[in-house]
Amino acid sequence: MSVLTVYEIYQSIQGESTHVGRPCVFVRLAACDLRCSWCDTTYAFTGGRKMAVDDVVAEVEALGGELVEITGGEPLLQRDVYPLMETLLARGRTVLLETGGHQPLDDVPDPVIAIVDVKCPASGEAARMHWPNLDQLSAHDEVKFVIADRADFDYAACIVARHRLHEKTAAVLFSPVHGVLPPAELARWILDAHVPARLQLQAHKYIWSPEARGV
């Protein structure tokens, strides 16, 4: 039997990616092997409950909706995330996968929309990136850079240009660290440098409190 350690399952409004604003069911898996300096889900590093994949799917379907995001933690640390993705796809769901970029994407089913978070220097985890992932991206995948300062921005712009991410993915997302880098400052950098990226704000942190969970 396929079993996952699940921290929470809930329905909310998608706050990130090109799917922002859409109703979405979130499956947050527990555990992460990164310790990004700006992480806003440290509570998911430990804990969670053991659930059979079929029970996870049943809970997702009970909440309704077509869009599902599998997140964490780092969801690709759990091998049984793959049968979960396959089952959700077979049930007609659009599946988003939020991943830190350091775990290989090799076994992720092709229809899954991978949102790969390329870590910038201020995260403290830039050296962990699994660079071959950027060669495996599909036209429907998205790449996210969480940016804390100008050094992060320059790093991200360099990666986008080197790997031509704007040509091979659905979107390149530049997201300011909430409460650290003013969005207007990041917007100006993008405009001045002509970076082919989309400014992303975490909409859920503006709709609700930044500390709110389950939203």
DATAVEN-V258928 format. One line per field, one symbol per residue. ss: DSSP state (H for helix, E for strand, C for the rest). phi: phi as a letter, one per 20 degrees, with the letter a starting at -180 (. if undefined). burial: + if it has 9 or more other ideal C-beta (glycine too) atoms within 8 Angstrom, else -. A space follows every 50 residues. Layout:
# DATAVEN-V258928
ss: ???
phi: ???
burial: ???
This chain:
# DATAVEN-V258928
ss: CCEEEEEEEEEEECCCCCCCCCEEEEEEECCCCCCCCCCCCHHHHCCCEE EEHHHHHHHHHHHCCCEEEEECCCHHHCCCHHHHHHHHHHCCCEEEEEEC CCCCCCCCCCCCEEEEECCCHHHCCHHHCCHHHHHCCCCCCEEEEEECCH HHHHHHHHHHHHHCHHHHCCEEEEEECCCCCCHHHHHHHHHHHCCCCEEE CCHHHHHCCCCCCCC
phi: .eccedeacbdbefecmfegnegbeddeeenbddcffdgdcffefcnncf cfgffffffffffnndecddcbldfffdffffffffffffeneeddcecf nedgegefggffeedeeffegffncgfegefggfedfefefcccceddbf fffffffffgffelffedcfaddddfffnddfgfffgffgffelffcdfd degffefdfgefdmc
burial: --+++++++++++++++-++---+++++++++-+-+-++-+--+---+-- +++--++-++--+-+-++++++++++++-++++++++++---+-++++++ +++-+--++--+++++++++-++-++-+++--++--+---++++++++-- +++-+++-++--+-++--+-+++++++---+-+-+++-++----+-+-++ +++++---------+
